[in-house]
Amino acid sequence: MAGGVAMIIRPDGASLLFMTQPDHARLAADLLDQWTGIGDHPRRDALRLAAREHDNGWRELDEEIVFDGAAGRALDFIDAPDRVKQRVWPRGVDRLAAASAYAAALVAQHAIAVYDSHRDEPAWAAFFAAMRQRRDELRAAAGRTPGELDADYLYLSVVDLLSLTFCNGWRDGRERFAVRTYADDRGIIVSPSPFAAAVPLRVRARRLANRPYASAAEMRAALEEAPVEIVEGEARGPAAS
């Protein structure tokens, strides 16, 4: 994280916790490893690679800072401008395609899914067309069917949501593919849980005072000086709550 600002920003009392998108993605991959039966999945390696690298397109933004000068604050991955979001995903998909066409196809599908609420907006039309074309090209290159991709995407979508819920501390319920989750003081509750037991959660963060900053450079300097701390918890089913 040195030299940059994270794209996940979690309020914590009088502080803000900053986490990078790659650290969130590593946690998603760790959660996938604990998914019951995943070890027998014939495409487990590609699924894990997709989970671990699905946000690699944000890497440059973690380093350059997306800063609102009027408010004196950094913008997280939700509040970043649409033009920023739209350039992140093609970059990430193409970067991953060099390692695995199928993992990259899953990430292209993820880009389509997470911005579905924009699908009817003219400003997003070119983005969706490009992502669909790239997804289909990569899927075909990997020799996989549309049905296989749809079934496999469930894993990436769910572990992404679980990791984001923990990293952001989202207390309101969120749901994907009929898996519902929310955060509490111990971590996250998942229903139905895809895990055989409670799963430990660990993600790196840096803590800053929750105040306006004069510039992106001032905030970056403060982040560089802030020590890394580990945010811990567990993912558990409702029966363990």
C-alpha positions as CSV (number, residue, x, y, z in Angstrom):
1,M,0.0,0.0,0.0
2,A,3.0,2.3,0.3
3,G,2.7,5.3,-2.0
4,G,-1.0,5.0,-2.6
5,V,-4.5,5.1,-1.3
6,A,-6.8,2.2,-1.0
7,M,-10.1,2.0,-2.8
8,I,-12.0,0.6,0.2
9,I,-12.5,3.1,2.9
10,R,-14.3,2.0,6.0
11,P,-15.4,4.4,8.7
12,D,-14.3,3.3,12.2
13,G,-15.3,5.7,14.9
14,A,-13.1,8.8,14.6
15,S,-10.9,7.0,12.1
16,L,-11.0,5.7,8.5
17,L,-9.6,2.3,7.6
18,F,-8.1,2.1,4.2
19,M,-7.8,-1.3,2.4
20,T,-6.5,-2.0,-1.1
21,Q,-8.7,-3.8,-3.6
22,P,-5.9,-6.5,-4.1
23,D,-6.1,-7.2,-0.3
24,H,-9.8,-7.5,-0.5
25,A,-9.4,-9.9,-3.5
26,R,-6.9,-12.0,-1.6
27,L,-9.5,-12.4,1.1
28,A,-12.1,-13.5,-1.5
29,A,-9.7,-16.2,-2.7
30,D,-9.1,-17.4,0.9
31,L,-12.9,-17.7,1.3
32,L,-13.2,-19.6,-1.9
33,D,-10.6,-22.1,-0.6
34,Q,-12.9,-22.8,2.3
35,W,-16.0,-23.4,0.2
36,T,-17.3,-26.9,0.8
37,G,-16.4,-29.1,-2.1
38,I,-14.3,-26.6,-4.0
39,G,-11.3,-28.9,-4.0
40,D,-13.1,-31.3,-6.3
41,H,-14.2,-28.6,-8.8
42,P,-12.6,-29.3,-12.2
43,R,-11.8,-25.6,-12.8
44,R,-10.8,-24.7,-9.2
45,D,-7.5,-23.2,-10.2
46,A,-9.1,-20.8,-12.7
47,L,-11.8,-19.9,-10.2
48,R,-9.2,-19.2,-7.5
49,L,-7.2,-17.1,-9.9
50,A,-10.3,-15.1,-10.9
51,A,-11.1,-14.5,-7.2
52,R,-7.6,-13.4,-6.3
53,E,-7.1,-11.1,-9.4
54,H,-10.6,-9.9,-10.1
55,D,-9.8,-6.3,-8.9
56,N,-6.3,-6.0,-10.3
57,G,-7.5,-3.3,-12.6
58,W,-7.8,-1.0,-9.6
59,R,-4.1,-1.4,-8.8
60,E,-3.1,1.8,-10.5
61,L,-5.8,3.8,-8.8
62,D,-4.8,2.5,-5.4
63,E,-1.5,4.2,-6.2
64,E,-2.6,7.4,-7.8
65,I,-5.5,8.4,-5.5
66,V,-9.0,9.4,-6.5
67,F,-9.4,12.6,-4.5
68,D,-12.2,15.0,-4.1
69,G,-10.4,18.3,-3.5
70,A,-13.6,20.2,-2.5
71,A,-14.4,17.8,0.3
72,G,-10.8,17.0,1.2
73,R,-11.4,13.2,1.0
74,A,-10.5,10.2,-1.1
75,L,-13.2,8.5,-3.1
76,D,-13.7,4.8,-2.7
77,F,-14.6,2.3,-5.3
78,I,-18.3,3.1,-5.0
79,D,-18.0,6.9,-5.2
80,A,-15.3,7.0,-7.9
81,P,-16.5,8.6,-11.2
82,D,-18.1,6.4,-13.9
83,R,-15.2,7.2,-16.3
84,V,-12.8,5.7,-13.7
85,K,-14.8,2.6,-13.2
86,Q,-15.2,2.0,-16.9
87,R,-11.4,2.0,-17.6
88,V,-10.6,-0.2,-14.6
89,W,-12.2,-3.4,-15.9
90,P,-10.8,-3.7,-19.5
91,R,-7.3,-3.2,-18.1
92,G,-7.8,-5.9,-15.4
93,V,-9.4,-8.4,-17.8
94,D,-6.6,-8.0,-20.4
95,R,-3.9,-8.3,-17.7
96,L,-5.4,-11.5,-16.4
97,A,-6.0,-13.0,-19.9
98,A,-2.2,-13.5,-20.2
99,A,-2.4,-16.0,-17.4
100,S,-5.8,-17.6,-17.9
101,A,-8.4,-16.9,-20.6
102,Y,-11.1,-18.5,-18.5
103,A,-10.3,-16.6,-15.3
104,A,-10.3,-13.4,-17.4
105,A,-13.7,-14.4,-18.9
106,L,-15.1,-14.8,-15.3
107,V,-13.8,-11.3,-14.4
108,A,-15.4,-9.8,-17.5
109,Q,-18.7,-11.4,-16.5
110,H,-18.2,-9.9,-13.0
111,A,-17.7,-6.4,-14.5
112,I,-21.0,-6.9,-16.4
113,A,-22.8,-8.1,-13.3
114,V,-21.7,-5.6,-10.8
115,Y,-22.7,-2.6,-12.9
116,D,-26.0,-4.1,-14.1
117,S,-27.9,-1.1,-12.6
118,H,-26.3,1.0,-15.4
119,R,-27.2,-1.3,-18.3
120,D,-29.8,1.1,-19.8
121,E,-27.7,4.2,-19.6
122,P,-26.3,5.4,-22.9
123,A,-23.0,6.5,-21.2
124,W,-22.4,2.8,-20.3
125,A,-23.4,1.2,-23.6
126,A,-19.9,1.0,-25.1
127,F,-18.6,-0.5,-21.8
128,F,-21.1,-3.3,-21.7
129,A,-20.7,-4.1,-25.4
130,A,-16.9,-4.3,-25.0
131,M,-17.1,-6.4,-21.9
132,R,-19.6,-8.9,-23.4
133,Q,-17.5,-9.3,-26.5
134,R,-14.3,-9.8,-24.5
135,R,-16.0,-12.3,-22.2
136,D,-17.3,-14.4,-25.1
137,E,-14.0,-14.3,-26.9
138,L,-12.1,-15.4,-23.8
139,R,-14.6,-18.1,-22.8
140,A,-14.5,-19.6,-26.3
141,A,-10.7,-19.5,-26.3
142,A,-10.8,-21.5,-23.0
143,G,-13.1,-24.0,-24.6
144,R,-15.9,-23.5,-22.1
145,T,-19.6,-23.2,-22.6
146,P,-21.9,-20.3,-21.6
147,G,-23.5,-22.6,-19.1
148,E,-20.2,-23.5,-17.5
149,L,-19.3,-19.8,-17.1
150,D,-22.7,-18.9,-15.6
151,A,-22.4,-21.8,-13.1
152,D,-18.8,-20.9,-12.2
153,Y,-19.4,-17.2,-11.9
154,L,-21.6,-17.9,-8.8
155,Y,-18.4,-18.6,-6.8
156,L,-16.6,-15.4,-7.8
157,S,-19.7,-13.3,-7.2
158,V,-20.4,-14.7,-3.7
159,V,-16.9,-14.6,-2.3
160,D,-16.5,-11.1,-3.7
161,L,-19.6,-10.0,-1.8
162,L,-18.5,-11.8,1.4
163,S,-15.1,-10.1,1.4
164,L,-16.6,-6.7,0.6
165,T,-19.1,-7.0,3.4
166,F,-16.4,-7.7,5.9
167,C,-13.9,-5.1,4.6
168,N,-16.6,-2.4,4.5
169,G,-18.4,-3.5,7.6
170,W,-21.7,-3.4,5.9
171,R,-24.4,-4.0,8.5
172,D,-27.3,-4.0,6.0
173,G,-28.1,-7.3,4.4
174,R,-26.7,-7.9,0.9
175,E,-27.5,-10.9,-1.3
176,R,-26.2,-12.6,-4.4
177,F,-27.3,-15.9,-5.8
178,A,-29.6,-16.4,-2.8
179,V,-26.6,-16.1,-0.4
180,R,-27.3,-13.4,2.1
181,T,-24.7,-11.7,4.4
182,Y,-24.2,-8.8,6.8
183,A,-21.5,-7.6,9.1
184,D,-21.6,-7.6,12.9
185,D,-19.0,-7.0,15.7
186,R,-17.5,-10.5,15.1
187,G,-17.2,-10.5,11.3
188,I,-20.0,-11.5,8.9
189,I,-23.0,-13.8,9.0
190,V,-23.7,-15.9,5.9
191,S,-26.9,-17.6,5.1
192,P,-26.9,-20.3,3.8
193,S,-23.2,-20.7,4.6
194,P,-21.1,-22.5,2.0
195,F,-18.6,-23.3,4.7
196,A,-18.4,-26.4,6.9
197,A,-17.4,-24.3,9.9
198,A,-16.6,-20.7,10.8
199,V,-13.8,-19.2,8.6
200,P,-11.3,-16.8,10.0
201,L,-11.0,-13.4,8.2
202,R,-7.9,-11.3,8.0
203,V,-7.2,-8.2,5.9
204,R,-4.6,-5.5,6.1
205,A,-5.5,-1.9,6.7
206,R,-4.1,1.5,7.5
207,R,-5.8,3.9,9.8
208,L,-6.2,7.7,9.3
209,A,-8.0,10.4,11.2
210,N,-11.4,11.0,9.7
211,R,-10.9,14.7,8.7
212,P,-10.5,16.7,5.5
213,Y,-7.1,16.6,3.9
214,A,-5.6,19.6,2.0
215,S,-4.6,17.5,-1.0
216,A,-4.1,14.0,-2.4
217,A,-0.4,14.4,-1.6
218,E,-1.1,15.1,2.1
219,M,-3.3,12.1,2.4
220,R,-0.8,9.9,0.6
221,A,1.9,11.0,3.0
222,A,-0.3,10.3,6.0
223,L,-1.0,6.8,4.7
224,E,2.6,6.1,4.1
225,E,3.4,6.9,7.7
226,A,0.4,4.9,9.1
227,P,1.4,1.4,10.3
228,V,-0.3,-1.6,8.8
229,E,-2.8,-3.2,11.1
230,I,-4.8,-6.4,10.7
231,V,-8.6,-6.4,10.8
232,E,-9.8,-9.8,12.0
233,G,-13.1,-11.5,12.3
234,E,-14.9,-14.6,11.1
235,A,-17.5,-15.7,8.5
236,R,-20.1,-17.9,10.1
237,G,-23.5,-19.3,9.5
238,P,-26.6,-18.0,11.4
239,A,-26.6,-21.0,13.7
240,A,-23.2,-19.9,15.1
241,S,-24.3,-16.3,15.7
